[in-house]
Amino acid sequence: MDRLDMLIRSIRAGYGSSLLLGSWKFEDGQEGIICSKTPMDFGQWIWENILQTPSDLPEIPSFAYNA
């Protein structure tokens, strides 16, 4: 694996992670903070289109903004 390939893989992993974390929702509950994690369909989209696809990064789907 050359350096450029390693850099691209690293950027993809970081980008995928930031999309996952950015889709979490935090709320104050009576017993503390409640965390709603990434919806499965958006997580699957990240896995298939960001982490597993070797081509250029596609556009983020509209449902990602409602996560």
PDBQT receptor file of N, H, CA, C and O in Angstrom, charges set to zero:
ATOM      1  N   MET A   1       0.855  -1.171   0.000  1.00  0.00    +0.000 N 
ATOM      2  CA  MET A   1       0.000   0.000   0.000  1.00  0.00    +0.000 C 
ATOM      3  C   MET A   1       0.904   1.239   0.000  1.00  0.00    +0.000 C 
ATOM      4  O   MET A   1       1.784   1.376   0.850  1.00  0.00    +0.000 OA
ATOM      5  N   ASP A   2       0.681   2.115  -0.941  1.00  0.00    +0.000 N 
ATOM      6  H   ASP A   2      -0.033   2.003  -1.632  1.00  0.00    +0.000 HD
ATOM      7  CA  ASP A   2       1.506   3.318  -0.984  1.00  0.00    +0.000 C 
ATOM      8  C   ASP A   2       0.959   4.396  -0.037  1.00  0.00    +0.000 C 
ATOM      9  O   ASP A   2      -0.124   4.248   0.528  1.00  0.00    +0.000 OA
ATOM     10  N   ARG A   3       1.706   5.451   0.122  1.00  0.00    +0.000 N 
ATOM     11  H   ARG A   3       2.586   5.571  -0.337  1.00  0.00    +0.000 HD
ATOM     12  CA  ARG A   3       1.350   6.497   1.084  1.00  0.00    +0.000 C 
ATOM     13  C   ARG A   3       0.043   7.203   0.737  1.00  0.00    +0.000 C 
ATOM     14  O   ARG A   3      -0.753   7.520   1.621  1.00  0.00    +0.000 OA
ATOM     15  N   LEU A   4      -0.173   7.446  -0.550  1.00  0.00    +0.000 N 
ATOM     16  H   LEU A   4       0.473   7.189  -1.268  1.00  0.00    +0.000 HD
ATOM     17  CA  LEU A   4      -1.399   8.123  -0.952  1.00  0.00    +0.000 C 
ATOM     18  C   LEU A   4      -2.617   7.259  -0.650  1.00  0.00    +0.000 C 
ATOM     19  O   LEU A   4      -3.627   7.770  -0.167  1.00  0.00    +0.000 OA
ATOM     20  N   ASP A   5      -2.542   5.971  -0.922  1.00  0.00    +0.000 N 
ATOM     21  H   ASP A   5      -1.722   5.556  -1.315  1.00  0.00    +0.000 HD
ATOM     22  CA  ASP A   5      -3.641   5.058  -0.626  1.00  0.00    +0.000 C 
ATOM     23  C   ASP A   5      -3.919   5.023   0.879  1.00  0.00    +0.000 C 
ATOM     24  O   ASP A   5      -5.075   5.006   1.303  1.00  0.00    +0.000 OA
ATOM     25  N   MET A   6      -2.861   5.011   1.672  1.00  0.00    +0.000 N 
ATOM     26  H   MET A   6      -1.923   5.024   1.328  1.00  0.00    +0.000 HD
ATOM     27  CA  MET A   6      -3.017   5.009   3.114  1.00  0.00    +0.000 C 
ATOM     28  C   MET A   6      -3.687   6.312   3.585  1.00  0.00    +0.000 C 
ATOM     29  O   MET A   6      -4.533   6.285   4.479  1.00  0.00    +0.000 OA
ATOM     30  N   LEU A   7      -3.316   7.424   2.998  1.00  0.00    +0.000 N 
ATOM     31  H   LEU A   7      -2.629   7.447   2.272  1.00  0.00    +0.000 HD
ATOM     32  CA  LEU A   7      -3.919   8.709   3.342  1.00  0.00    +0.000 C 
ATOM     33  C   LEU A   7      -5.404   8.727   2.989  1.00  0.00    +0.000 C 
ATOM     34  O   LEU A   7      -6.229   9.175   3.785  1.00  0.00    +0.000 OA
ATOM     35  N   ILE A   8      -5.741   8.244   1.804  1.00  0.00    +0.000 N 
ATOM     36  H   ILE A   8      -5.071   7.879   1.157  1.00  0.00    +0.000 HD
ATOM     37  CA  ILE A   8      -7.147   8.208   1.371  1.00  0.00    +0.000 C 
ATOM     38  C   ILE A   8      -7.967   7.332   2.302  1.00  0.00    +0.000 C 
ATOM     39  O   ILE A   8      -9.074   7.713   2.685  1.00  0.00    +0.000 OA
ATOM     40  N   ARG A   9      -7.451   6.171   2.674  1.00  0.00    +0.000 N 
ATOM     41  H   ARG A   9      -6.552   5.863   2.364  1.00  0.00    +0.000 HD
ATOM     42  CA  ARG A   9      -8.176   5.285   3.605  1.00  0.00    +0.000 C 
ATOM     43  C   ARG A   9      -8.375   5.953   4.962  1.00  0.00    +0.000 C 
ATOM     44  O   ARG A   9      -9.435   5.827   5.575  1.00  0.00    +0.000 OA
ATOM     45  N   SER A  10      -7.362   6.654   5.417  1.00  0.00    +0.000 N 
ATOM     46  H   SER A  10      -6.501   6.756   4.919  1.00  0.00    +0.000 HD
ATOM     47  CA  SER A  10      -7.441   7.342   6.701  1.00  0.00    +0.000 C 
ATOM     48  C   SER A  10      -8.482   8.465   6.659  1.00  0.00    +0.000 C 
ATOM     49  O   SER A  10      -9.248   8.643   7.606  1.00  0.00    +0.000 OA
ATOM     50  N   ILE A  11      -8.503   9.208   5.574  1.00  0.00    +0.000 N 
ATOM     51  H   ILE A  11      -7.881   9.064   4.805  1.00  0.00    +0.000 HD
ATOM     52  CA  ILE A  11      -9.483  10.289   5.425  1.00  0.00    +0.000 C 
ATOM     53  C   ILE A  11     -10.893   9.721   5.368  1.00  0.00    +0.000 C 
ATOM     54  O   ILE A  11     -11.810  10.279   5.971  1.00  0.00    +0.000 OA
ATOM     55  N   ARG A  12     -11.078   8.622   4.653  1.00  0.00    +0.000 N 
ATOM     56  H   ARG A  12     -10.333   8.168   4.163  1.00  0.00    +0.000 HD
ATOM     57  CA  ARG A  12     -12.393   7.981   4.580  1.00  0.00    +0.000 C 
ATOM     58  C   ARG A  12     -12.867   7.533   5.963  1.00  0.00    +0.000 C 
ATOM     59  O   ARG A  12     -14.030   7.727   6.317  1.00  0.00    +0.000 OA
ATOM     60  N   ALA A  13     -11.968   6.938   6.737  1.00  0.00    +0.000 N 
ATOM     61  H   ALA A  13     -11.024   6.780   6.449  1.00  0.00    +0.000 HD
ATOM     62  CA  ALA A  13     -12.325   6.478   8.081  1.00  0.00    +0.000 C 
ATOM     63  C   ALA A  13     -12.713   7.661   8.968  1.00  0.00    +0.000 C 
ATOM     64  O   ALA A  13     -13.685   7.585   9.719  1.00  0.00    +0.000 OA
ATOM     65  N   GLY A  14     -11.960   8.739   8.879  1.00  0.00    +0.000 N 
ATOM     66  H   GLY A  14     -11.170   8.801   8.268  1.00  0.00    +0.000 HD
ATOM     67  CA  GLY A  14     -12.276   9.931   9.657  1.00  0.00    +0.000 C 
ATOM     68  C   GLY A  14     -13.586  10.568   9.235  1.00  0.00    +0.000 C 
ATOM     69  O   GLY A  14     -14.378  11.005  10.070  1.00  0.00    +0.000 OA
ATOM     70  N   TYR A  15     -13.802  10.616   7.934  1.00  0.00    +0.000 N 
ATOM     71  H   TYR A  15     -13.159  10.261   7.256  1.00  0.00    +0.000 HD
ATOM     72  CA  TYR A  15     -15.039  11.206   7.414  1.00  0.00    +0.000 C 
ATOM     73  C   TYR A  15     -16.243  10.360   7.826  1.00  0.00    +0.000 C 
ATOM     74  O   TYR A  15     -17.261  10.896   8.264  1.00  0.00    +0.000 OA
ATOM     75  N   GLY A  16     -16.127   9.048   7.687  1.00  0.00    +0.000 N 
ATOM     76  H   GLY A  16     -15.301   8.612   7.332  1.00  0.00    +0.000 HD
ATOM     77  CA  GLY A  16     -17.210   8.155   8.096  1.00  0.00    +0.000 C 
ATOM     78  C   GLY A  16     -17.502   8.286   9.584  1.00  0.00    +0.000 C 
ATOM     79  O   GLY A  16     -18.663   8.311   9.993  1.00  0.00    +0.000 OA
ATOM     80  N   SER A  17     -16.461   8.369  10.385  1.00  0.00    +0.000 N 
ATOM     81  H   SER A  17     -15.518   8.348  10.053  1.00  0.00    +0.000 HD
ATOM     82  CA  SER A  17     -16.634   8.522  11.837  1.00  0.00    +0.000 C 
ATOM     83  C   SER A  17     -17.312   9.839  12.176  1.00  0.00    +0.000 C 
ATOM     84  O   SER A  17     -18.186   9.885  13.042  1.00  0.00    +0.000 OA
ATOM     85  N   SER A  18     -16.915  10.907  11.500  1.00  0.00    +0.000 N 
ATOM     86  H   SER A  18     -16.205  10.869  10.796  1.00  0.00    +0.000 HD
ATOM     87  CA  SER A  18     -17.534  12.206  11.793  1.00  0.00    +0.000 C 
ATOM     88  C   SER A  18     -19.004  12.218  11.389  1.00  0.00    +0.000 C 
ATOM     89  O   SER A  18     -19.823  12.836  12.069  1.00  0.00    +0.000 OA
ATOM     90  N   LEU A  19     -19.350  11.547  10.299  1.00  0.00    +0.000 N 
ATOM     91  H   LEU A  19     -18.685  11.045   9.746  1.00  0.00    +0.000 HD
ATOM     92  CA  LEU A  19     -20.760  11.459   9.915  1.00  0.00    +0.000 C 
ATOM     93  C   LEU A  19     -21.563  10.677  10.946  1.00  0.00    +0.000 C 
ATOM     94  O   LEU A  19     -22.680  11.063  11.291  1.00  0.00    +0.000 OA
ATOM     95  N   LEU A  20     -20.990   9.571  11.443  1.00  0.00    +0.000 N 
ATOM     96  H   LEU A  20     -20.083   9.258  11.163  1.00  0.00    +0.000 HD
ATOM     97  CA  LEU A  20     -21.674   8.785  12.474  1.00  0.00    +0.000 C 
ATOM     98  C   LEU A  20     -21.889   9.602  13.746  1.00  0.00    +0.000 C 
ATOM     99  O   LEU A  20     -23.002   9.675  14.265  1.00  0.00    +0.000 OA
ATOM    100  N   LEU A  21     -20.823  10.209  14.239  1.00  0.00    +0.000 N 
ATOM    101  H   LEU A  21     -19.918  10.150  13.817  1.00  0.00    +0.000 HD
ATOM    102  CA  LEU A  21     -20.933  10.989  15.473  1.00  0.00    +0.000 C 
ATOM    103  C   LEU A  21     -21.835  12.207  15.299  1.00  0.00    +0.000 C 
ATOM    104  O   LEU A  21     -22.563  12.576  16.220  1.00  0.00    +0.000 OA
ATOM    105  N   GLY A  22     -21.791  12.822  14.142  1.00  0.00    +0.000 N 
ATOM    106  H   GLY A  22     -21.199  12.522  13.394  1.00  0.00    +0.000 HD
ATOM    107  CA  GLY A  22     -22.629  13.988  13.887  1.00  0.00    +0.000 C 
ATOM    108  C   GLY A  22     -24.108  13.666  13.815  1.00  0.00    +0.000 C 
ATOM    109  O   GLY A  22     -24.939  14.562  13.965  1.00  0.00    +0.000 OA
ATOM    110  N   SER A  23     -24.454  12.415  13.591  1.00  0.00    +0.000 N 
ATOM    111  H   SER A  23     -23.779  11.687  13.470  1.00  0.00    +0.000 HD
ATOM    112  CA  SER A  23     -25.861  12.034  13.498  1.00  0.00    +0.000 C 
ATOM    113  C   SER A  23     -26.435  11.602  14.854  1.00  0.00    +0.000 C 
ATOM    114  O   SER A  23     -27.632  11.335  14.962  1.00  0.00    +0.000 OA
ATOM    115  N   TRP A  24     -25.596  11.534  15.875  1.00  0.00    +0.000 N 
ATOM    116  H   TRP A  24     -24.624  11.751  15.787  1.00  0.00    +0.000 HD
ATOM    117  CA  TRP A  24     -26.102  11.196  17.216  1.00  0.00    +0.000 C 
ATOM    118  C   TRP A  24     -26.887  12.377  17.773  1.00  0.00    +0.000 C 
ATOM    119  O   TRP A  24     -26.578  13.532  17.480  1.00  0.00    +0.000 OA
ATOM    120  N   LYS A  25     -27.905  12.079  18.577  1.00  0.00    +0.000 N 
ATOM    121  H   LYS A  25     -28.156  11.141  18.815  1.00  0.00    +0.000 HD
ATOM    122  CA  LYS A  25     -28.683  13.126  19.247  1.00  0.00    +0.000 C 
ATOM    123  C   LYS A  25     -28.585  12.912  20.752  1.00  0.00    +0.000 C 
ATOM    124  O   LYS A  25     -28.721  11.790  21.242  1.00  0.00    +0.000 OA
ATOM    125  N   PHE A  26     -28.351  13.982  21.467  1.00  0.00    +0.000 N 
ATOM    126  H   PHE A  26     -28.241  14.892  21.069  1.00  0.00    +0.000 HD
ATOM    127  CA  PHE A  26     -28.257  13.924  22.918  1.00  0.00    +0.000 C 
ATOM    128  C   PHE A  26     -29.382  14.748  23.523  1.00  0.00    +0.000 C 
ATOM    129  O   PHE A  26     -29.676  15.851  23.062  1.00  0.00    +0.000 OA
ATOM    130  N   GLU A  27     -30.010  14.202  24.562  1.00  0.00    +0.000 N 
ATOM    131  H   GLU A  27     -29.772  13.306  24.937  1.00  0.00    +0.000 HD
ATOM    132  CA  GLU A  27     -31.093  14.892  25.249  1.00  0.00    +0.000 C 
ATOM    133  C   GLU A  27     -30.919  14.713  26.756  1.00  0.00    +0.000 C 
ATOM    134  O   GLU A  27     -30.354  13.724  27.223  1.00  0.00    +0.000 OA
ATOM    135  N   ASP A  28     -31.419  15.695  27.498  1.00  0.00    +0.000 N 
ATOM    136  H   ASP A  28     -31.878  16.498  27.118  1.00  0.00    +0.000 HD
ATOM    137  CA  ASP A  28     -31.452  15.557  28.957  1.00  0.00    +0.000 C 
ATOM    138  C   ASP A  28     -32.658  14.729  29.338  1.00  0.00    +0.000 C 
ATOM    139  O   ASP A  28     -33.788  15.050  28.968  1.00  0.00    +0.000 OA
ATOM    140  N   GLY A  29     -32.418  13.669  30.074  1.00  0.00    +0.000 N 
ATOM    141  H   GLY A  29     -31.501  13.408  30.374  1.00  0.00    +0.000 HD
ATOM    142  CA  GLY A  29     -33.501  12.839  30.585  1.00  0.00    +0.000 C 
ATOM    143  C   GLY A  29     -33.553  12.964  32.092  1.00  0.00    +0.000 C 
ATOM    144  O   GLY A  29     -32.673  13.579  32.696  1.00  0.00    +0.000 OA
ATOM    145  N   GLN A  30     -34.568  12.389  32.705  1.00  0.00    +0.000 N 
ATOM    146  H   GLN A  30     -35.283  11.890  32.215  1.00  0.00    +0.000 HD
ATOM    147  CA  GLN A  30     -34.698  12.465  34.159  1.00  0.00    +0.000 C 
ATOM    148  C   GLN A  30     -33.560  11.741  34.866  1.00  0.00    +0.000 C 
ATOM    149  O   GLN A  30     -33.164  12.124  35.967  1.00  0.00    +0.000 OA
ATOM    150  N   GLU A  31     -33.044  10.715  34.245  1.00  0.00    +0.000 N 
ATOM    151  H   GLU A  31     -33.366  10.404  33.351  1.00  0.00    +0.000 HD
ATOM    152  CA  GLU A  31     -31.966   9.938  34.870  1.00  0.00    +0.000 C 
ATOM    153  C   GLU A  31     -30.594  10.258  34.285  1.00  0.00    +0.000 C 
ATOM    154  O   GLU A  31     -29.621   9.565  34.581  1.00  0.00    +0.000 OA
ATOM    155  N   GLY A  32     -30.504  11.288  33.467  1.00  0.00    +0.000 N 
ATOM    156  H   GLY A  32     -31.294  11.852  33.227  1.00  0.00    +0.000 HD
ATOM    157  CA  GLY A  32     -29.228  11.671  32.879  1.00  0.00    +0.000 C 
ATOM    158  C   GLY A  32     -29.348  11.935  31.391  1.00  0.00    +0.000 C 
ATOM    159  O   GLY A  32     -30.442  12.158  30.871  1.00  0.00    +0.000 OA
ATOM    160  N   ILE A  33     -28.235  11.908  30.728  1.00  0.00    +0.000 N 
ATOM    161  H   ILE A  33     -27.347  11.727  31.151  1.00  0.00    +0.000 HD
ATOM    162  CA  ILE A  33     -28.197  12.188  29.291  1.00  0.00    +0.000 C 
ATOM    163  C   ILE A  33     -28.596  10.948  28.504  1.00  0.00    +0.000 C 
ATOM    164  O   ILE A  33     -28.131   9.842  28.780  1.00  0.00    +0.000 OA
ATOM    165  N   ILE A  34     -29.464  11.152  27.520  1.00  0.00    +0.000 N 
ATOM    166  H   ILE A  34     -29.841  12.050  27.296  1.00  0.00    +0.000 HD
ATOM    167  CA  ILE A  34     -29.925  10.071  26.636  1.00  0.00    +0.000 C 
ATOM    168  C   ILE A  34     -29.275  10.286  25.271  1.00  0.00    +0.000 C 
ATOM    169  O   ILE A  34     -29.312  11.389  24.725  1.00  0.00    +0.000 OA
ATOM    170  N   CYS A  35     -28.683   9.233  24.728  1.00  0.00    +0.000 N 
ATOM    171  H   CYS A  35     -28.653   8.337  25.171  1.00  0.00    +0.000 HD
ATOM    172  CA  CYS A  35     -28.031   9.306  23.418  1.00  0.00    +0.000 C 
ATOM    173  C   CYS A  35     -28.786   8.433  22.423  1.00  0.00    +0.000 C 
ATOM    174  O   CYS A  35     -28.946   7.232  22.642  1.00  0.00    +0.000 OA
ATOM    175  N   SER A  36     -29.245   9.033  21.339  1.00  0.00    +0.000 N 
ATOM    176  H   SER A  36     -29.114  10.008  21.162  1.00  0.00    +0.000 HD
ATOM    177  CA  SER A  36     -29.859   8.290  20.235  1.00  0.00    +0.000 C 
ATOM    178  C   SER A  36     -28.812   8.191  19.141  1.00  0.00    +0.000 C 
ATOM    179  O   SER A  36     -28.389   9.202  18.579  1.00  0.00    +0.000 OA
ATOM    180  N   LYS A  37     -28.401   6.981  18.847  1.00  0.00    +0.000 N 
ATOM    181  H   LYS A  37     -28.744   6.161  19.304  1.00  0.00    +0.000 HD
ATOM    182  CA  LYS A  37     -27.311   6.793  17.888  1.00  0.00    +0.000 C 
ATOM    183  C   LYS A  37     -27.795   6.848  16.444  1.00  0.00    +0.000 C 
ATOM    184  O   LYS A  37     -28.978   7.058  16.176  1.00  0.00    +0.000 OA
ATOM    185  N   THR A  38     -26.870   6.658  15.534  1.00  0.00    +0.000 N 
ATOM    186  H   THR A  38     -25.909   6.488  15.752  1.00  0.00    +0.000 HD
ATOM    187  CA  THR A  38     -27.106   6.747  14.098  1.00  0.00    +0.000 C 
ATOM    188  C   THR A  38     -28.210   5.790  13.640  1.00  0.00    +0.000 C 
ATOM    189  O   THR A  38     -28.191   4.612  13.997  1.00  0.00    +0.000 OA
ATOM    190  N   PRO A  39     -29.174   6.286  12.851  1.00  0.00    +0.000 N 
ATOM    191  CA  PRO A  39     -30.178   5.391  12.272  1.00  0.00    +0.000 C 
ATOM    192  C   PRO A  39     -29.501   4.338  11.381  1.00  0.00    +0.000 C 
ATOM    193  O   PRO A  39     -28.506   4.627  10.717  1.00  0.00    +0.000 OA
ATOM    194  N   MET A  40     -30.040   3.138  11.376  1.00  0.00    +0.000 N 
ATOM    195  H   MET A  40     -30.849   2.904  11.915  1.00  0.00    +0.000 HD
ATOM    196  CA  MET A  40     -29.430   2.024  10.632  1.00  0.00    +0.000 C 
ATOM    197  C   MET A  40     -29.265   2.322   9.149  1.00  0.00    +0.000 C 
ATOM    198  O   MET A  40     -28.242   1.972   8.561  1.00  0.00    +0.000 OA
ATOM    199  N   ASP A  41     -30.265   2.969   8.530  1.00  0.00    +0.000 N 
ATOM    200  H   ASP A  41     -31.096   3.253   9.007  1.00  0.00    +0.000 HD
ATOM    201  CA  ASP A  41     -30.150   3.211   7.084  1.00  0.00    +0.000 C 
ATOM    202  C   ASP A  41     -29.007   4.171   6.767  1.00  0.00    +0.000 C 
ATOM    203  O   ASP A  41     -28.332   4.013   5.750  1.00  0.00    +0.000 OA
ATOM    204  N   PHE A  42     -28.785   5.161   7.624  1.00  0.00    +0.000 N 
ATOM    205  H   PHE A  42     -29.333   5.289   8.450  1.00  0.00    +0.000 HD
ATOM    206  CA  PHE A  42     -27.672   6.082   7.400  1.00  0.00    +0.000 C 
ATOM    207  C   PHE A  42     -26.339   5.385   7.699  1.00  0.00    +0.000 C 
ATOM    208  O   PHE A  42     -25.357   5.598   6.988  1.00  0.00    +0.000 OA
ATOM    209  N   GLY A  43     -26.303   4.561   8.737  1.00  0.00    +0.000 N 
ATOM    210  H   GLY A  43     -27.101   4.388   9.314  1.00  0.00    +0.000 HD
ATOM    211  CA  GLY A  43     -25.091   3.793   9.034  1.00  0.00    +0.000 C 
ATOM    212  C   GLY A  43     -24.720   2.863   7.886  1.00  0.00    +0.000 C 
ATOM    213  O   GLY A  43     -23.546   2.731   7.540  1.00  0.00    +0.000 OA
ATOM    214  N   GLN A  44     -25.717   2.225   7.304  1.00  0.00    +0.000 N 
ATOM    215  H   GLN A  44     -26.671   2.333   7.586  1.00  0.00    +0.000 HD
ATOM    216  CA  GLN A  44     -25.474   1.344   6.157  1.00  0.00    +0.000 C 
ATOM    217  C   GLN A  44     -24.965   2.142   4.964  1.00  0.00    +0.000 C 
ATOM    218  O   GLN A  44     -24.064   1.699   4.252  1.00  0.00    +0.000 OA
ATOM    219  N   TRP A  45     -25.547   3.325   4.748  1.00  0.00    +0.000 N 
ATOM    220  H   TRP A  45     -26.279   3.685   5.326  1.00  0.00    +0.000 HD
ATOM    221  CA  TRP A  45     -25.097   4.166   3.644  1.00  0.00    +0.000 C 
ATOM    222  C   TRP A  45     -23.636   4.557   3.838  1.00  0.00    +0.000 C 
ATOM    223  O   TRP A  45     -22.863   4.517   2.881  1.00  0.00    +0.000 OA
ATOM    224  N   ILE A  46     -23.242   4.932   5.047  1.00  0.00    +0.000 N 
ATOM    225  H   ILE A  46     -23.871   4.964   5.824  1.00  0.00    +0.000 HD
ATOM    226  CA  ILE A  46     -21.852   5.285   5.336  1.00  0.00    +0.000 C 
ATOM    227  C   ILE A  46     -20.938   4.095   5.064  1.00  0.00    +0.000 C 
ATOM    228  O   ILE A  46     -19.886   4.244   4.441  1.00  0.00    +0.000 OA
ATOM    229  N   TRP A  47     -21.340   2.917   5.531  1.00  0.00    +0.000 N 
ATOM    230  H   TRP A  47     -22.194   2.796   6.037  1.00  0.00    +0.000 HD
ATOM    231  CA  TRP A  47     -20.534   1.713   5.334  1.00  0.00    +0.000 C 
ATOM    232  C   TRP A  47     -20.325   1.430   3.846  1.00  0.00    +0.000 C 
ATOM    233  O   TRP A  47     -19.205   1.169   3.406  1.00  0.00    +0.000 OA
ATOM    234  N   GLU A  48     -21.413   1.485   3.080  1.00  0.00    +0.000 N 
ATOM    235  H   GLU A  48     -22.322   1.697   3.437  1.00  0.00    +0.000 HD
ATOM    236  CA  GLU A  48     -21.343   1.116   1.664  1.00  0.00    +0.000 C 
ATOM    237  C   GLU A  48     -20.689   2.197   0.798  1.00  0.00    +0.000 C 
ATOM    238  O   GLU A  48     -19.931   1.870  -0.115  1.00  0.00    +0.000 OA
ATOM    239  N   ASN A  49     -20.964   3.463   1.064  1.00  0.00    +0.000 N 
ATOM    240  H   ASN A  49     -21.579   3.729   1.806  1.00  0.00    +0.000 HD
ATOM    241  CA  ASN A  49     -20.541   4.538   0.172  1.00  0.00    +0.000 C 
ATOM    242  C   ASN A  49     -19.284   5.278   0.596  1.00  0.00    +0.000 C 
ATOM    243  O   ASN A  49     -18.607   5.870  -0.244  1.00  0.00    +0.000 OA
ATOM    244  N   ILE A  50     -18.963   5.256   1.869  1.00  0.00    +0.000 N 
ATOM    245  H   ILE A  50     -19.513   4.774   2.551  1.00  0.00    +0.000 HD
ATOM    246  CA  ILE A  50     -17.771   5.956   2.335  1.00  0.00    +0.000 C 
ATOM    247  C   ILE A  50     -16.654   4.965   2.645  1.00  0.00    +0.000 C 
ATOM    248  O   ILE A  50     -15.529   5.127   2.172  1.00  0.00    +0.000 OA
ATOM    249  N   LEU A  51     -16.959   3.953   3.428  1.00  0.00    +0.000 N 
ATOM    250  H   LEU A  51     -17.873   3.821   3.811  1.00  0.00    +0.000 HD
ATOM    251  CA  LEU A  51     -15.915   3.044   3.906  1.00  0.00    +0.000 C 
ATOM    252  C   LEU A  51     -15.581   1.923   2.929  1.00  0.00    +0.000 C 
ATOM    253  O   LEU A  51     -14.451   1.434   2.937  1.00  0.00    +0.000 OA
ATOM    254  N   GLN A  52     -16.517   1.503   2.093  1.00  0.00    +0.000 N 
ATOM    255  H   GLN A  52     -17.434   1.901   2.087  1.00  0.00    +0.000 HD
ATOM    256  CA  GLN A  52     -16.296   0.340   1.235  1.00  0.00    +0.000 C 
ATOM    257  C   GLN A  52     -16.147   0.650  -0.242  1.00  0.00    +0.000 C 
ATOM    258  O   GLN A  52     -15.694  -0.214  -0.992  1.00  0.00    +0.000 OA
ATOM    259  N   THR A  53     -16.504   1.830  -0.689  1.00  0.00    +0.000 N 
ATOM    260  H   THR A  53     -16.872   2.532  -0.079  1.00  0.00    +0.000 HD
ATOM    261  CA  THR A  53     -16.475   2.160  -2.108  1.00  0.00    +0.000 C 
ATOM    262  C   THR A  53     -15.148   2.831  -2.467  1.00  0.00    +0.000 C 
ATOM    263  O   THR A  53     -14.813   3.867  -1.894  1.00  0.00    +0.000 OA
ATOM    264  N   PRO A  54     -14.396   2.267  -3.393  1.00  0.00    +0.000 N 
ATOM    265  CA  PRO A  54     -13.101   2.850  -3.751  1.00  0.00    +0.000 C 
ATOM    266  C   PRO A  54     -13.179   4.061  -4.681  1.00  0.00    +0.000 C 
ATOM    267  O   PRO A  54     -12.156   4.684  -4.962  1.00  0.00    +0.000 OA
ATOM    268  N   SER A  55     -14.372   4.402  -5.161  1.00  0.00    +0.000 N 
ATOM    269  H   SER A  55     -15.203   3.896  -4.933  1.00  0.00    +0.000 HD
ATOM    270  CA  SER A  55     -14.493   5.531  -6.094  1.00  0.00    +0.000 C 
ATOM    271  C   SER A  55     -14.575   6.851  -5.340  1.00  0.00    +0.000 C 
ATOM    272  O   SER A  55     -14.429   6.888  -4.119  1.00  0.00    +0.000 OA
ATOM    273  N   ASP A  56     -14.809   7.932  -6.077  1.00  0.00    +0.000 N 
ATOM    274  H   ASP A  56     -14.927   7.901  -7.070  1.00  0.00    +0.000 HD
ATOM    275  CA  ASP A  56     -14.955   9.253  -5.461  1.00  0.00    +0.000 C 
ATOM    276  C   ASP A  56     -16.105   9.244  -4.466  1.00  0.00    +0.000 C 
ATOM    277  O   ASP A  56     -17.037   8.450  -4.587  1.00  0.00    +0.000 OA
ATOM    278  N   LEU A  57     -16.032  10.138  -3.477  1.00  0.00    +0.000 N 
ATOM    279  H   LEU A  57     -15.275  10.783  -3.379  1.00  0.00    +0.000 HD
ATOM    280  CA  LEU A  57     -17.079  10.217  -2.469  1.00  0.00    +0.000 C 
ATOM    281  C   LEU A  57     -18.366  10.739  -3.097  1.00  0.00    +0.000 C 
ATOM    282  O   LEU A  57     -18.352  11.760  -3.784  1.00  0.00    +0.000 OA
ATOM    283  N   PRO A  58     -19.483  10.043  -2.864  1.00  0.00    +0.000 N 
ATOM    284  CA  PRO A  58     -20.766  10.477  -3.420  1.00  0.00    +0.000 C 
ATOM    285  C   PRO A  58     -21.378  11.598  -2.569  1.00  0.00    +0.000 C 
ATOM    286  O   PRO A  58     -20.867  11.942  -1.503  1.00  0.00    +0.000 OA
ATOM    287  N   GLU A  59     -22.477  12.152  -3.069  1.00  0.00    +0.000 N 
ATOM    288  H   GLU A  59     -22.892  11.873  -3.934  1.00  0.00    +0.000 HD
ATOM    289  CA  GLU A  59     -23.206  13.157  -2.298  1.00  0.00    +0.000 C 
ATOM    290  C   GLU A  59     -23.863  12.502  -1.101  1.00  0.00    +0.000 C 
ATOM    291  O   GLU A  59     -24.258  11.338  -1.164  1.00  0.00    +0.000 OA
ATOM    292  N   ILE A  60     -23.981  13.245  -0.011  1.00  0.00    +0.000 N 
ATOM    293  H   ILE A  60     -23.659  14.190   0.040  1.00  0.00    +0.000 HD
ATOM    294  CA  ILE A  60     -24.662  12.733   1.175  1.00  0.00    +0.000 C 
ATOM    295  C   ILE A  60     -26.157  12.716   0.878  1.00  0.00    +0.000 C 
ATOM    296  O   ILE A  60     -26.686  13.707   0.375  1.00  0.00    +0.000 OA
ATOM    297  N   PRO A  61     -26.868  11.599   1.180  1.00  0.00    +0.000 N 
ATOM    298  CA  PRO A  61     -28.288  11.518   0.895  1.00  0.00    +0.000 C 
ATOM    299  C   PRO A  61     -29.086  12.480   1.784  1.00  0.00    +0.000 C 
ATOM    300  O   PRO A  61     -28.645  12.831   2.878  1.00  0.00    +0.000 OA
ATOM    301  N   SER A  62     -30.256  12.900   1.307  1.00  0.00    +0.000 N 
ATOM    302  H   SER A  62     -30.613  12.614   0.418  1.00  0.00    +0.000 HD
ATOM    303  CA  SER A  62     -31.065  13.872   2.045  1.00  0.00    +0.000 C 
ATOM    304  C   SER A  62     -31.487  13.361   3.401  1.00  0.00    +0.000 C 
ATOM    305  O   SER A  62     -31.629  14.154   4.332  1.00  0.00    +0.000 OA
ATOM    306  N   PHE A  63     -31.697  12.033   3.549  1.00  0.00    +0.000 N 
ATOM    307  H   PHE A  63     -31.582  11.389   2.793  1.00  0.00    +0.000 HD
ATOM    308  CA  PHE A  63     -32.142  11.525   4.849  1.00  0.00    +0.000 C 
ATOM    309  C   PHE A  63     -31.061  11.664   5.913  1.00  0.00    +0.000 C 
ATOM    310  O   PHE A  63     -31.365  11.546   7.100  1.00  0.00    +0.000 OA
ATOM    311  N   ALA A  64     -29.826  11.909   5.537  1.00  0.00    +0.000 N 
ATOM    312  H   ALA A  64     -29.579  12.005   4.573  1.00  0.00    +0.000 HD
ATOM    313  CA  ALA A  64     -28.752  12.080   6.520  1.00  0.00    +0.000 C 
ATOM    314  C   ALA A  64     -28.953  13.353   7.334  1.00  0.00    +0.000 C 
ATOM    315  O   ALA A  64     -28.556  13.414   8.497  1.00  0.00    +0.000 OA
ATOM    316  N   TYR A  65     -29.556  14.349   6.743  1.00  0.00    +0.000 N 
ATOM    317  H   TYR A  65     -29.878  14.300   5.798  1.00  0.00    +0.000 HD
ATOM    318  CA  TYR A  65     -29.756  15.614   7.441  1.00  0.00    +0.000 C 
ATOM    319  C   TYR A  65     -30.906  15.538   8.443  1.00  0.00    +0.000 C 
ATOM    320  O   TYR A  65     -31.053  16.430   9.279  1.00  0.00    +0.000 OA
ATOM    321  N   ASN A  66     -31.711  14.499   8.372  1.00  0.00    +0.000 N 
ATOM    322  H   ASN A  66     -31.591  13.774   7.693  1.00  0.00    +0.000 HD
ATOM    323  CA  ASN A  66     -32.810  14.308   9.309  1.00  0.00    +0.000 C 
ATOM    324  C   ASN A  66     -32.440  13.340  10.418  1.00  0.00    +0.000 C 
ATOM    325  O   ASN A  66     -33.267  13.034  11.277  1.00  0.00    +0.000 OA
ATOM    326  N   ALA A  67     -31.210  12.857  10.407  1.00  0.00    +0.000 N 
ATOM    327  H   ALA A  67     -30.539  13.105   9.708  1.00  0.00    +0.000 HD
ATOM    328  CA  ALA A  67     -30.799  11.856  11.392  1.00  0.00    +0.000 C 
ATOM    329  C   ALA A  67     -30.725  12.447  12.779  1.00  0.00    +0.000 C 
ATOM    330  O   ALA A  67     -30.394  11.743  13.733  1.00  0.00    +0.000 OA
TER     331      ALA A  67
